[in-house]
Amino acid sequence: MKFSLLALIGLLASIVPAFVQHAHAADAKPANSSNAVWLGHAYVSTASTVALVPKTAAFLKDHQVDYFFVNVGRVDKTGKLPIGTRTQIVNFLDTLADWETANKHSFKVLAWINGSIDETNTERFVDINQTALRSAIADEAKKFVDAKLPQSYIAGAKRAFDGVQIDLEPAGGSEQKAANLFALMEEIRQKIGPDKLTSFTPHKIGDRNRYWSNAEFYYGMGQRVDLICAMTYDMGQKEASVYRAWVEQQTLEIMRAVSGATWNNDAKHPRPKDSLKTFIGFPAFPPNNWHDVKVETITDAAFGTRQALEKLEKSNPETLRYFGGAAVYLYTDGTGTDSYSSPQHWAEFKSIWLQK
């Protein structure tokens, strides 16, 4: 009996660590991971929304969200942002700065700039093939990070934005367009300086049409920015299990692409800088023709991403150093009455994604 007990203890000692290791691979995210959220334009344009900043900041801190991408507007055909749409931008920055000081907690806050590079959209098309227009966008970007700049958008604010995120669509389907976007991000980096963050929002990975971004685009953009935030939604799936599997595959392909593992890190695809972070988009927005809110859910995005991370831990563990976390689209007032992220969305986020 004594021998059997010792044998049993030895057997358990050999099995338990392996079981725990497997469980951790399935549940844990990389140690350097965090999370992000896109914030609506009202945070820089509407006083009543700015008044929600302390509550919003506390809520998002509680949900382990470290990065805010704040919608500061859409560039027009000249590459400029409309005047008068950010009347509360200094109020927003001051209110957030006061909360950060009082709570001894800092967020990374990026100015999220939108625009159309769709040639068929004659009213809004921004021709980034033109050097002057790329330069104009870069000049606009600098106004969010440098308070001393003439015509700065943040003059007098207690804090600046920590960087700039560019969301120009559609970004796929053309090597020339990709080259122009790379050139744009390089110019923005040069103008805002190395101490500020740059970010880009690629489409889902693939080459189906111009609203998909291929692996080479993901890799190339990862060489030029600090944060990649993938728009892994609007797939038009009709079954939750299919969407979950799709997010898993998207995460696998995206992480392998940005890390260069897709090409086994050959001479043309060396590993990127260790500071690169890649975020997987989690949907929390109103229904449309491509987004069924009962199918594309936070729960299924979280499960799909976790499954991908578990597989990468086994097959390509080096890719996980470039994983940033989840990025939730979109946060407005937090109530969900406008069909953007609701308490239910965040309950799923906390119970599924943030579980240990």
Long-range contacts (C-beta under 8 A, 24 or more apart in sequence): 25-310, 25-313, 25-314, 26-306, 26-307, 26-310, 27-306, 27-355, 27-356, 28-356, 29-306, 29-309, 29-323, 29-325, 30-309, 30-320, 30-321, 30-323, 32-277, 32-321, 32-323, 33-323, 33-324, 33-325, 34-64, 34-65, 34-66, 34-67, 34-277, 34-324, 34-325, 35-63, 35-64, 35-65, 35-66, 35-67, 35-279, 35-325, 35-326, 35-327, 35-328, 35-353, 36-65, 36-66, 36-67, 36-68, 36-69, 36-227, 36-229, 36-279, 36-324, 36-325, 36-326, 36-327, 36-328, 37-65, 37-67, 37-68, 37-69, 37-327, 37-328, 37-329, 37-330, 37-331, 37-341, 38-69, 38-71, 38-112, 38-327, 38-328, 38-329, 38-330, 38-331, 39-68, 39-69, 39-70, 39-71, 39-112, 39-330, 39-331, 39-332, 40-71, 40-330, 40-331, 40-332, 40-340, 41-71, 41-72, 41-73, 41-85, 42-332, 42-333, 43-70, 43-71, 43-88, 43-92, 44-70, 44-71, 44-72, 44-85, 44-86, 44-87, 44-88, 44-89, 44-92, 45-85, 45-86, 45-87, 45-88, 46-88, 47-88, 47-91, 49-88, 49-332, 49-333, 50-88, 50-91, 50-92, 50-95, 51-95, 52-333, 52-334, 53-92, 53-95, 53-96, 53-99, 54-95, 54-99, 55-334, 56-331, 56-334, 57-96, 57-99, 57-100, 57-103, 57-107, 58-99, 58-103, 59-334, 59-346, 60-107, 60-331, 61-103, 61-105, 61-107, 63-346, 63-349, 63-350, 63-354, 64-354, 65-107, 65-328, 66-107, 66-108, 66-325, 67-107, 67-108, 67-109, 67-110, 67-227, 67-279, 67-324, 67-327, 68-107, 68-108, 68-109, 68-110, 69-110, 69-112, 69-165, 69-199, 69-229, 69-327, 70-109, 70-110, 70-111, 70-112, 70-161, 71-112, 71-114, 72-111, 72-112, 72-113, 72-144, 72-153, 73-113, 73-114, 74-113, 74-114, 74-115, 74-116, 74-124, 75-113, 75-114, 75-115, 75-126, 75-136, 75-137, 75-140, 76-124, 76-126, 77-124, 77-125, 77-126, 77-127, 78-133, 78-136, 79-126, 79-132, 79-133, 79-134, 79-135, 79-136, 79-137, 79-139, 79-140, 80-136, 80-140, 81-113, 81-140, 86-153, 89-153, 89-154, 89-157, 90-154, 90-155, 90-156, 90-157, 93-154, 93-157, 93-158, 93-159, 93-160, 93-161, 94-157, 94-158, 94-159, 96-159, 97-157, 97-158, 97-159, 98-158, 100-159, 108-162, 108-163, 108-197, 109-159, 109-161, 109-162, 110-161, 110-162, 110-163, 110-164, 110-165, 110-197, 110-199, 110-227, 111-141, 111-144, 111-145, 111-161, 111-163, 111-164, 111-165, 112-164, 112-165, 112-167, 113-137, 113-140, 113-141, 113-164, 113-165, 113-166, 113-167, 114-167, 114-168, 115-166, 115-167, 115-168, 115-169, 116-168, 116-169, 117-168, 117-169, 117-170, 117-171, 117-177, 118-169, 118-170, 126-168, 128-168, 128-177, 128-180, 128-181, 128-184, 129-176, 129-180, 134-180, 134-183, 134-184, 134-187, 135-187, 137-166, 137-184, 137-188, 138-184, 138-187, 138-188, 138-190, 138-191, 138-192, 139-191, 141-166, 141-188, 141-191, 141-192, 142-191, 142-192, 145-192, 145-193, 145-196, 146-192, 161-196, 162-196, 162-197, 163-192, 163-196, 163-197, 163-198, 163-199, 163-226, 163-227, 164-188, 164-192, 164-196, 164-197, 164-198, 164-199, 165-198, 165-199, 165-200, 165-201, 165-227, 165-229, 166-198, 166-199, 166-200, 166-201, 167-200, 167-201, 169-203, 169-211, 170-203, 170-210, 170-211, 171-202, 171-203, 171-210, 171-213, 171-217, 172-202, 172-203, 172-207, 172-209, 172-210, 172-211, 172-212, 172-213, 172-214, 172-217, 173-207, 173-209, 173-210, 173-211, 173-212, 174-210, 178-216, 178-217, 178-220, 181-221, 182-220, 182-221, 182-224, 185-221, 185-224, 185-225, 186-224, 189-224, 189-225, 197-226, 197-227, 198-224, 198-225, 198-226, 198-227, 199-225, 199-226, 199-227, 199-228, 199-229, 200-224, 200-225, 200-227, 200-228, 200-229, 201-228, 201-229, 201-230, 201-231, 202-228, 202-229, 202-230, 202-231, 203-230, 203-231, 204-230, 204-231, 204-232, 204-233, 204-234, 204-235, 204-250, 205-230, 205-250, 205-253, 205-254, 205-257, 206-253, 215-253, 215-256, 215-257, 215-262, 216-257, 218-254, 218-257, 218-258, 219-257, 219-258, 219-260, 219-262, 219-263, 219-269, 219-272, 222-257, 222-258, 222-272, 222-276, 222-278, 222-322, 223-272, 225-276, 226-275, 226-276, 226-277, 227-276, 227-277, 227-278, 227-279, 227-324, 228-254, 228-258, 228-276, 228-277, 228-278, 228-279, 228-324, 229-278, 229-279, 229-281, 229-327, 230-254, 230-278, 230-279, 230-280, 230-281, 230-327, 231-281, 231-329, 232-280, 232-281, 232-282, 232-301, 233-281, 233-282, 233-283, 233-285, 233-291, 233-296, 233-301, 233-329, 234-283, 234-288, 234-290, 234-291, 234-296, 235-290, 235-296, 236-289, 236-290, 236-291, 236-292, 237-292, 237-295, 237-296, 238-292, 238-295, 239-295, 240-294, 240-295, 240-297, 240-300, 241-300, 242-295, 243-295, 243-296, 243-297, 243-300, 243-301, 243-304, 244-300, 244-301, 244-303, 244-304, 244-307, 245-304, 246-304, 247-280, 247-300, 247-301, 247-304, 247-305, 247-308, 248-304, 248-305, 248-307, 248-308, 248-311, 249-308, 250-280, 250-304, 250-308, 251-280, 251-304, 251-305, 251-308, 251-309, 251-312, 252-308, 252-311, 252-312, 254-278, 254-280, 255-308, 255-312, 255-316, 255-319, 255-320, 255-322, 255-323, 256-312, 256-316, 256-319, 258-319, 258-322, 259-316, 259-318, 259-319, 259-321, 259-322, 261-316, 261-318, 261-319, 271-318, 272-322, 274-321, 274-322, 276-322, 277-322, 277-323, 277-324, 277-325, 278-322, 278-323, 278-324, 279-324, 279-325, 279-326, 279-327, 280-305, 280-325, 280-326, 280-327, 281-326, 281-327, 281-328, 281-329, 282-326, 282-327, 282-328, 282-329, 282-349, 282-353, 283-329, 284-328, 284-329, 284-330, 284-331, 284-340, 284-341, 284-342, 284-345, 285-329, 285-330, 285-339, 285-340, 285-341, 286-338, 286-339, 286-340, 287-339, 293-339, 297-348, 298-328, 298-345, 298-348, 298-349, 298-352, 298-353, 299-348, 299-352, 301-326, 302-326, 302-348, 302-349, 302-352, 302-353, 303-352, 305-353, 306-353, 326-353
